[in-house]
Amino acid sequence: MNLQIADFQPKVSLLVPVYNVADCIERCLRTLFEQTLDDIEFIFVDDGSTDDSCIVLKQIAEQYPQRKGSIRLIHHPRNLSLGTARKTAVEAAAGEYITHIDSDDYIDRAMCEVMYNKAKEGDYDMVWCAYDIIHNNQSVYQPVAHEKDPIECLLKMAVFSKDINFQVWNKMIRRSIVQNSDFKFPIGINVHEDYYQTIQYFFHSKSICHVNRALYHYVLRNTSLSSKESLWDDTLWRVDDILKVENFLLNYLEQCVSKVYNVKRTINYRKFYTKRHILTMCPKHYKQYTSLYPEAKIPFFEPPYIFQI
């Protein structure tokens, strides 16, 4: 099968970065190609894989002839980062809505149909769903918040609320929002790069909705596209990525969100816990990071995210 540009106007674009996942991508692919919604395009971005990921992808795609003409595979000449792969996929997308999927995870076969129908039902800019965490063949359900105010969701996410996860993969958003010229992407970043996109998702969405059904299955593995939480170690490049993301997020809060909300306490809260997280990650480099965000004070007990101007 020749994986080229889709020859129809899709309702949903599924965007999948691929990097050295030959041992686990099959399950993901089958749940994508077996979606109950027909009008889907599948955009895979090979971010310089050195294993047989693309061979497996093509072999599985051959088994779904009904999806021929709706699959596109784009190759990066080398590994450019997860954030860059997602940007490439977004630029190639043609669907009315887009959703990012990690190739080492998998989704409910009705995910696209359920979320797209929900989006159309209320003409929502964004819909997100509950998910579960899969580890050692056990599943832990993760519900989502019921808030309908996009900025309140954004601020909850900014102060690490468990009600709003920062990952992009359980969110379906109108493509026109993400392809806007003002939208920024985390080029060259592999850790916490989702924050770049999700904070903008919420800020630019005028209407949002949720589906309290675990349609996304997040798999914890020994190796991962996105350096998942179980694998954090004392490596300075991870800290460098985190600080790039944090600087973007803090600047975005100050320059954009502050026009609507008083975010001073939110920013202070974010800085304090980011510094604590980095110091916990890198005990060998404790002195190097003790001066980080010196203005950040111990936050109030309750997360400060509901102070409107």
N, C-alpha and C positions, 0 to 999 in steps of 0.2 A: 504493500500500500504506500502510495506517495503522499506524505503528510504535508499538505499545502494549505493555502488560504481557503477558508470556508466559502462555499458558493451560495450562501443564502443569508437572510437577515435574521440573526438569532435573537431570542428573548433574553438569554443569559449567556455570558462568557465565563467559563471556568478557567482560571489562570493558575498554572501549576509549574513552579520552579523545580528543576530536576538536577540533583547533584549526588552522584555515587549512592544510589538507592536501589541497585539492581536486585538486592536480596529481599526487598519489601514492597516494591512499587506495584507488583501485580494486584494485590488486594485493593489498593487505591484505584488503579485503573478500572478494574471490573465494577467497582461501585460508581465510578464516573460514567462509564459507557452504558451502564444498565439503569441510568436515571429514567424515571417515569415521564419526565418532560422531554418532548422530542426536539424542540427548537433550541438546541444548545450548541455553542461552539467550544472547542477544547483547545486551549493554547498552552503548549508546553515549552518552557525555556530551559534548554540544556546549558547549565552554567559551567561548562568545561569539565564534564564528568570524565573520569579516567577508568571507569568500570564499564559494564555492559548495560547500563541503565537504558540507553536509547535503543539498543537491540531488543531488550525485553519490551519496551514501549511499542515498538513496531510490530513485534510478534503478537502481542495482545490485541493491538488495534486491528490486525488482520482478521481476528475472530469476530469482529463486530462490523460487518460490511454495511449495515444500516447507518453507521456513523461516518462512512466514507464521504468526504467532502466537507466534513465539519471539524476536522482535526488539523492542527497546524503545529509543526515542531520547528522552533527557532534555536539556532546554535550560537552560543558565545564562543569566541576563539580561545578563551581561557576562563578560569574561575574569577568572576568579577564581583561577587557577593550576592547574598540573598536579596538585599534591597535593590540592587541593580537589575537582577533577574525579574523582580516584580514590576519594576518600571518598564522594562522591555515588553512584558506581557500586557500591561495596561495600554501601552501605545499601540499595540497590535489589535486590541479588542474592538469588536463591532457590536456587541450585545447591548440591549437596552439597559440591562443590569450586569454587574460583574461580581464575581466572588473568587477569592484566593483560596487555594487548597494546598496544603503541604503534602508532598508526594510520599511521605512515610506515615501519613494518617489515612483515614478513609471516612466516607460519609454515608448517611442513610440514603437508600435509593430513591426516596421521595423528597430529598432535601430541596432540590431546585424547584420542583413543582409546588411544594408547600410554601416556600419563601417567596417565590415569584407571585403566586396567587395572592398571598398576604399583601405584598407590595402593591399590586394592582387594585386590590380591594379598597384600599384607602388612599391610593396615589401617593404612597410613602416614598420618600427619598432613600430611606435605608431601613432594612429589616435585619434583626440578628436573632440567633437561636440559642437555646441551651445546648450544652455539650456534655460529654462524659470523658473522663480520663481513663485510659486503658493501660494497665500495668500487670504483668504476670497473669494474664487472662482474667483479671478482675476489673470491674467497671465501677467508677465513682461518678455519680450524676452531679453536674454543676448547673444550677438554675441561673436564670438571668433576671436582671432588675425589671420592674414594671414601669419605670419612669417614662414619660412621654416628652419631657423637655430635653432637647439635645444638649443644651449648654450645661444643665445640671448633670447629665450623664458624663459629659466631658470632664467636669470638675470632680465628680466622684472617681473617675478613672485616674485623674491626676493625683489624687491622694491615696491611691492604692486600695480603693474600696473593692471588696470581693464581689460586689453586686455587678460590676462592669469590668469584664476582662479586656485587656488592651490589645489582644491579638486580632488580626484582620480576618482570620479564616472562618469565623462563624458569622460573618457580616456580608450582606448583599446590598450593594449601593448602586444608585443610578450612575451609569457610566459617564454621563456628561459632567457630573461633579468632579470626578477624578481626572478627567481629561482636560479640565480647566487649566488655563495657562498659569494660574496662581498656585496650583497644587504642587507641593514639594515632595521629592522622593529621597529616601536614605541611601544615596549612592555610596557604594563601597563599605556598607555597614552590614554586619551579620547578627549582631546582638541587640535585642530590644528595638529593632528597626520598625516593628509594628506601630510603635507610638507615633512615629512620623505620620503615618497614614490615618490611624484611628482618631487622633485629636482633630485632624482636618475633616474626617468623615462627619463627626458630630458637629463641628463648627459650621460647616456648609450645608448641613441637612436642615431643611425647614420642618420636616415631619418624619417621625421615626416610629417603629413598632417592633415588638418582639414576638417570638414563638417559644413558648415554654415546653419545648420538646427537644430532646437530645438528638439533633440531626447531624452533628459533627462528632467524630470519634478521634480524640487526641491521644496518640500512642507514645508512651515513654519508652525509649529504646536506649541501647548502649552507645549508639552513634546517631546523629541527627542532622538534618538540614540546618536547624535553627539553634543549635547548641542548647538544647532544652535544659530546664532547671536542674534535673538530676545530675547533670554533668559539669556544673560550674566548678572551676578550679582556680588556683591562684595564678592567673595569666594576665599580664598587663594589657595585651591587645584587647581583651574583653572589656577591661576598664576603660580603655580609650574609646571603644565603641559606645559604651554606656554614657560616657561624658559628652560625646558628640550628640547623642540623642537627647540627653538632659538639657544641653544648652539650647537645642532647637525647641524643645518643649517649653522651657522656661521663657525663652524669647517670644514664643507664640502666645503664651499666656499673657505676657506683658503688653505686647503690641496689638494683639487682636481681641482676645477675650476680655481684657480689662476695659474695653469700650462698653461692655454690657454688664460685667460683674466686677465687684471689688475682689481682686485675686491676690492681694498682698499676703494674707494669711495662708492661702493655698500654696503660694510659691514658697513661703517659709517652711511649711510642712513638707513639701516635696524635697526641698534641699536637705532638710535635716535627715529624712529617712533614706535619701539617696546616699548621703555621706556615710550613714551608719551601715548601709548595705555594702558599700565599697570597702570600708574598713574591715567588715566581717569577711568579705571575699579574700582580701589581700593582707593577712596579718604580717607577712614578711615585709610589706612595704607600708606599714602603719604610719611611720613618720612622714612619708612622702605625701600622704593624703589627709593628715590631721589638719592641714591649713585649708582644705577644700571648703568652700562656702562658709567662711568665718562668721558671716552675718546671720547664719541660720541658728535659730534658738530652739530650745526644746518646745515642741508644739503643744497646743492645748490637747486635752484628753480626747475630745470629740473632733473628728475631721471637719475642717472649716471649708465647706464647699457650697453653702447656700446663701451667700451674702450678695444680694443683688443691689446694684446702684439705684 
